[in-house]
């Protein structure tokens, strides 16, 4: 027991660094995935056949193949292909960019290409899943709403922005947060590319010893940290869900709708 | 109107039959990968040659030059077909054998793990609906824990953390199945619970009035009505498991992703052919299942489900058949022989033993961690209920009236 505590205490800085990498990957992944998902999700219900088939192709292909294979394709396929075709080296590029700002000392020694392509792969993968959520949310809004807006003389874009999306956003909150939770969990996949995230740090910490108790100390700590991160997101999401049914004050924009979701509704 | 008119959106889609659409996706995948892969192929050939000669050659391929692109794409498609049919690795084994073995193992793992996960999920769901707190809280703890931690980490923890277990009980095969079963049991528990809760409560009450016991109610009333509700999410989860089984490549199981990746590393000049074929195999198996889920959902929605057979027995037979199919797939990969058959059967047996052991111990452990504080908290709270107006949830005393909501100004 003492040995386990000692081993864990010596590993705390490394584990915290791992948590940082995990949280950074998850945050970047969520933002990039949403950036991909909104056009793809709206594209799937677009009128134009080309846009619709392109986004359907993206969604179906990405949802039909495993994340691990996609990460391999990004890192061992696309990464090398870019290097061969365009002499594009992401490490070199970012190092040069940092040099311009006189701060290349912060460049990590082990390079950043695995993190970069890992996050890209993760967000492309989740972009497809979130696109389905967005599509379902938009389709779940009552048709009469759009028709009423059209009767009032609103343009398509106005209807989307002012009428449909604010209502769809409330429907989308539970599935979106579910997907965010699985995204946080799936950042553990980045360890196959050598990104020193929480799972890889704990795994290396566990595998240098042959003592079962120290191994379980590391795995237990890792599982508990992941559980805390994911379960807190789930709890926050559950609060949103209960608020969701209470109704929100009408706002002028999507941003306003999102903000009012974050606020507690007034009683009455 | 982009969003308000879903009926007009699939109008052009209706004309193309769905089978053709999946085929189109696969063809487009191959062509797109062909574009990328052919470029890589040409470039890699030149660079490899240059390295052999000790030269530095800068390969410039023009993406927008059809004269360069089309021959490359044609070459790539030819190579892909070759890899699928007759090309061999340097030891003379055709590449297609590796892919077939990979698919076989992937299917074997899914078909074995899903029925086990369903059975365990049913037990967990019944536990989490039971009136006893000492059954309910451990089940909830198990489900929440396994749904909120990464599958990959669970797998690594089971495979390389439980080193005190003997190696005839814990090896890659059993650890892989145990991981998939434990994780998916948590998800299936949620599905089954939702399916049971969707039932009208009058059904179970009527069964009680008729004097049916708990098991009779479950077997003859609840499960037959819950299965139609349950079927679409379970098929969806089967697709998810089919994709998630790719992580088993990290514990030395040579399923499809592992084979693809290994071939890619060994024969880098055909990287993109291997990636394209691996991805296409995953797509070819998961898109039809997705369609099946949608068809089942629509059919169950449109008609009343009036089966002429004993649904529970049929479901059990299907689950058993699935396990047998999985075992047979694994056997085909290992090679058809009596020794392999018995060996695989014993592996399967030990995998089930490990699953049961792990689920029992994890439920006990997590249940103890959560149940004891919860009980202590309840006892502490109960001590305070004697205060005037101190009604507390769960103790049977009525809750105090909430403060009246302020009238809107």
Interface residues (C-beta under 8 A of the other chain):
Chain A: X42 X45 X46 X47 X49 X52 X57 X60 X61 X63 X64 X65 X66 X67 X68 X69 X72 X73 X76 X77 X78 X80 X81 X84 X85 X87 X138 X139 X141 X143 X145 X146 X147 X150 X156 X159 X160 X164 X168 X181 X185 X186 X187 X188 X189 X191 X192 X199 X202 X203 X206 X207 X210 X212 X215 X216 X219 X222 X223 X226 X227 X230 X231 X234 X267 X268
Chain B: X1 X2 X3 X4 X5 X6 X8 X9 X12 X13 X25 X28 X29 X36 X39 X40 X43 X44 X47 X58 X59 X61 X144 X145 X148 X149 X150 X151 X152 X153 X154 X156 X157 X160 X161 X162 X163 X164 X243 X244 X245 X246 X247 X249 X250 X257 X260 X261 X264 X265 X271 X272 X275 X278 X279 X282 X283 X286 X287 X290 X405 X406 X407 X408
